[in-house]
Amino acid sequence: AEDGIRDAQESRGLGDVYKRQVSTQSTWGVTQAMESRFGLLTLLFVVLFVADRATAQQAVLAGGNLDDGNAAVYKRFIEFSTKNGVANIGIISAASETPQKSAESYIPVLKQYGASSAEWIQIDLQHVRNNRDPKILARLGQMTGLYFTGGDQSRIIQSFMDKWDTTREDSPAMQLIRQRFNANQVAIMGTSAGTACQQAVFMITGGESYNALRYGPYDYLDKNYPDDLSYDPKGGIGLIPKDFGYLDTHYGVRGRQGRMFALAMSLKKKGGPLKGWGVDENTALIYDRGNVEVLGANGVFYMDFTEATIDDYFGEDISIFSIRTNYLTHGDKIVDGAFTPAPWKNRITEDNTTANTISSSDIFSSPNNLDRNGTRKNPQEFTRVSTLLLKGTDTRALGATYESGPSYKTDLVKDGRTVGYTGVDPTTSTTFVSYTNLLVNVRSDDRKETAIFETS
C-alpha cells in the first residue's frame, strides 16, 4: 500500500549548508524558558494528560511506511472501529497525489484484518465540494473507522477545512467527523501525513534537524528552502487536542529529534505544547481516551520540555538544556498518567562490555550524508546512541551534527531519574529496548561547554 510523505521528493540539501536570509517571520529568538515544575516523570504524565482524557477518543497514529503485515497495528484499528459487531472503514486519501489509487491499495489490507467493508471517501483537492455533498456526508455517517493515508498534510487541510488559508473553519464533512470522533462513534487511523494532520496547533510541515537548530522555525513553507523547519501556525484538523503535544512521523530514521527540540523551545513562550511525540516508521502510537500504548517494529519518542531552558541566542550560539527524552517501544503503556513497560520487559542491568565511549558524528541522521544507494547513511542514529548508553555503565554519550559551520553538539546523560527496560516479545521473539527520563542538552560548537551543560 502507498504510504506517501509530505516531502515526497526528499531534499538532499547542498554539500555546504546554505544560510537563509533572516525573515521577520522567524520565531527563533526566545527568552529563557519556564522554570522546572515537577520532579517525577509520573507526575508530569498525570498533570499533562488530564485535559486529553476529556476530549478525543480512540486513534491509531502510525509513523509512516507501515508494513501491510503489521498485524498488531491494523488489528487494533479494526478493534477500535468495530461498533455493534461491524467495522465499516472509510479511507481518506486526500493527502495523496493519486487519491483513488492510494485508497484502493488499502482496501484489501483492511479487509484482511477484519474490516466488514472498506471504501474510498471521495473528498480531495479534485473533489473539494464533496465535503458538503449530502450523499458523501451520508456515507461518512455510516463509517465506524476512518483511515487517513499519507502524502502531504496540507492537502488534507485544504480538502476538509473551509477558509483554510484565513479563519480555517470546519467544513460540513469535518464537523461530522469531529462530532462522531468525540462521541466515540468513529475511530481514526493515520499514517505519515495522515498522522501529522491530526494535531490541533503548530503542525510541522517540513524541515531537517540541522536547519532547525541553525535558523529556527518559520511559520510558512518556502519551497526554495525545503530543509528549513516550517510549521503551520493554524495547526492541523485538531482531532487530537493541543495539550497532547506535537506530532511528528518518520521520526528516528530521519533524525527528526533536533527539529522537535527547535520547534518546541521556540514556541514555548507562544503557548506551544510542553511535549512532543515522534512516531517511528512501521510503528503506531495508540491513543485511547488519553491513555497511550505503542505497537510495532520500532518506537515512539516522547519529548518533555517542561524543565527545558534555552539561551536567548540565534542559531549560531544556541544552547538548550534539560530536555527529558523517553523512548517507548512495543507493549509499553501510559495509563492514567503512569508509565508501565511491557510485562515481558525488565529493568536494564548495565553491561560492562559496552563501549566505554559512545559517540556519533551524525546524531540526527543527516540527508547530506548518504550511502551508495542515495539513502541516509545513519538512520536511527539517535536511537542507536541512546539505547547503547542505557545498556552500558557510561553516564554520558556525545553526538554531533554531520554538518558544520557551526556544528551542534548533543549530550545524552543518564542521571538518577533515568531508567531503561529491555525484553523479548514472546510473540515475535524480537528484543526491544525502552527508557524514560534521559537528559538531553544541545549546544553550538561556538559555545564553550559549561558546568550546567554537563550536569543539568
SULNORFEN-V429269 format. One record per residue. RES is the residue in one small letter. SS is DSSP state (H for helix, E for strand, C for the rest). Layout:
BEGIN
res = [RES & RES]
ss = [SS & SS]
END
This chain:
BEGIN
res = [a & e & d & g & i & r & d & a & q & e & s & r & g & l & g & d & v & y & k & r & q & v & s & t & q & s & t & w & g & v & t & q & a & m & e & s & r & f & g & l & l & t & l & l & f & v & v & l & f & v & a & d & r & a & t & a & q & q & a & v & l & a & g & g & n & l & d & d & g & n & a & a & v & y & k & r & f & i & e & f & s & t & k & n & g & v & a & n & i & g & i & i & s & a & a & s & e & t & p & q & k & s & a & e & s & y & i & p & v & l & k & q & y & g & a & s & s & a & e & w & i & q & i & d & l & q & h & v & r & n & n & r & d & p & k & i & l & a & r & l & g & q & m & t & g & l & y & f & t & g & g & d & q & s & r & i & i & q & s & f & m & d & k & w & d & t & t & r & e & d & s & p & a & m & q & l & i & r & q & r & f & n & a & n & q & v & a & i & m & g & t & s & a & g & t & a & c & q & q & a & v & f & m & i & t & g & g & e & s & y & n & a & l & r & y & g & p & y & d & y & l & d & k & n & y & p & d & d & l & s & y & d & p & k & g & g & i & g & l & i & p & k & d & f & g & y & l & d & t & h & y & g & v & r & g & r & q & g & r & m & f & a & l & a & m & s & l & k & k & k & g & g & p & l & k & g & w & g & v & d & e & n & t & a & l & i & y & d & r & g & n & v & e & v & l & g & a & n & g & v & f & y & m & d & f & t & e & a & t & i & d & d & y & f & g & e & d & i & s & i & f & s & i & r & t & n & y & l & t & h & g & d & k & i & v & d & g & a & f & t & p & a & p & w & k & n & r & i & t & e & d & n & t & t & a & n & t & i & s & s & s & d & i & f & s & s & p & n & n & l & d & r & n & g & t & r & k & n & p & q & e & f & t & r & v & s & t & l & l & l & k & g & t & d & t & r & a & l & g & a & t & y & e & s & g & p & s & y & k & t & d & l & v & k & d & g & r & t & v & g & y & t & g & v & d & p & t & t & s & t & t & f & v & s & y & t & n & l & l & v & n & v & r & s & d & d & r & k & e & t & a & i & f & e & t & s]
ss = [C & C & C & C & C & C & C & C & C & C & C & C & C & C & C & C & C & C & C & C & C & C & C & C & C & E & C & C & C & C & C & C & C & C & C & C & C & C & C & C & H & H & H & H & H & H & H & H & H & H & H & H & H & C & C & C & C & E & E & E & E & E & C & C & C & C & C & C & C & C & H & H & H & H & H & H & H & H & H & H & H & C & E & C & C & E & C & E & E & E & E & E & C & C & C & C & C & C & H & H & H & H & H & H & H & H & H & H & H & H & H & H & C & C & C & C & E & E & E & E & C & C & C & C & C & C & C & H & H & H & H & H & C & H & H & H & H & H & H & H & H & H & C & C & E & E & E & E & C & C & C & C & H & H & H & H & H & H & H & H & E & E & C & C & C & C & C & C & E & E & C & H & H & H & H & H & H & H & H & H & H & H & C & C & C & C & E & E & E & E & E & C & H & H & H & H & C & C & E & C & C & C & E & E & E & E & C & C & H & H & H & H & H & H & H & C & C & E & C & C & C & C & H & H & H & C & C & C & C & E & E & E & C & C & C & C & C & C & C & E & C & H & H & H & C & E & E & E & C & C & C & C & C & C & C & C & H & H & H & H & H & H & H & H & H & H & H & H & H & H & C & C & C & C & E & E & E & E & E & C & C & C & E & E & E & E & E & E & C & C & E & E & E & E & E & E & C & C & E & E & E & E & E & E & C & C & C & C & E & E & C & C & C & C & H & H & H & C & E & E & E & E & E & E & E & E & E & E & E & C & C & C & E & E & E & C & C & E & E & E & C & C & C & C & E & E & E & C & C & C & E & C & C & C & C & C & C & C & E & E & C & C & C & C & C & C & C & C & C & E & C & C & C & C & C & E & C & C & C & C & H & H & H & H & H & H & H & H & H & H & H & E & C & C & C & E & E & E & E & E & C & C & C & C & C & C & C & E & E & E & E & E & E & C & C & C & C & C & E & E & E & E & E & E & C & C & C & C & C & C & E & E & E & E & E & E & E & E & E & E & E & E & E & E & C & C & C & C & C & C & H & H & H & H & H & C]
END
